[in-house]
Amino acid sequence: MAKSHALIDHHLRDAGIGWTILKPTAFMQNFFWFKDPIAKGLLPQIAGKGSVSWVDTCDVARVAAKVLTEEGHNEATYFLTGPETLDMKEAASRLSNVTK
């Protein structure tokens, strides 16, 4: 998927039109797909010992609204992250506590 995103980024930059790129990390709402296993303490994600700064899609939408309605964002790339970086074990623990 990263290759596809990179190709799109390059295409936008070379298209001769104004562009702004938002690059969010993993979406927090994706956890809803796994609510049943999470409630049992399982998180079916393949991340090993890696960690992610999950971002809420509502926050991404707020940034997009700013970018679209304010000047000064042309040819800018914004990396959007959540407030905290969690490994999968910690994410599963927190999510299982709130889904019981």
N, C-alpha and C positions, 0 to 999 in steps of 0.2 A: 504494500500500500504506500509506503514511503516513496517508492520510485514514481508512482502515479502522481502523488502530490508534488513532487519535484518537477515533473514534466509540465504540470499545470502552471506552477509558479513561473517556470521559464517561458512558457507560452504567453502568459499575461505580461511579463516584463518586455517581451519582444513584439507585442501586438500593436504598439503605437497608440494606445489609449491609456487613460488614467487608471491606476490600480492601487489597491491597498489589500494586503494579505493578513488575515487573522489565522494564527496557528495555535489552536487550543490543544491542550494535552487531552488525555482520555476524559470522556464525559461521565460525570457522576451518575447521571440518569441511566447509564448502561447497567448499573447494578440492579435495576428493576427487573431485568430479564432473568436474574438469578435469585429472586426473592425467596423461593421455596428452598433451594439448597442452602442459601445463606442463613435462613431461620434455623437450619439444622447444624450450623457451624461450618459449612463447606462453602468455598468460593471457587467455582470452576473457571479459573483464569490461569493462563500459562505465563507466569512472570518470574518464576524462580524466586530468587531473593531480591529481585529488583523492586524499586519503589516508584510510585507515580504521584504526581500532584493533580488529583482529580479536580476537574472544573465543572461548575454548574452551567448548564446550557443557558439559563436565564442571565448569568453574568456575561456569557459570550454575546447574547443578544443585546445587552446594554452597551457593550463596547461597539458592536456593529452599528447601533443607533447613533452613537457619538461620532463614529467615523463617517457616517453618511450625512450627518447634519452639521458638522463643524468643518472649518477650513483647516488646512495644514497636515492632512493625512495622506496626500498623494505620494505614491512610491514609498510607502512605509510598510514595514512588516512588524506585526505585534505577536509576541509569544505570550499566550494566555495560560495562566496556571491557577490552581486553587490555592487556598491559604496554607495548606500543609501537605507535606510529602509523606505518604504511607506505604509500607510494604504490604504485600497481600495478606500476611498473617494479621497485622494490625487492622487492616480494612475489614477482613472477615470478622474479627472479634467485635469491632464497633458495630458493624451492620447486624450481626447476630443478636447483639444486645437490644437493638431497637426494633427488630422484627419478630421477637418472641411474643 
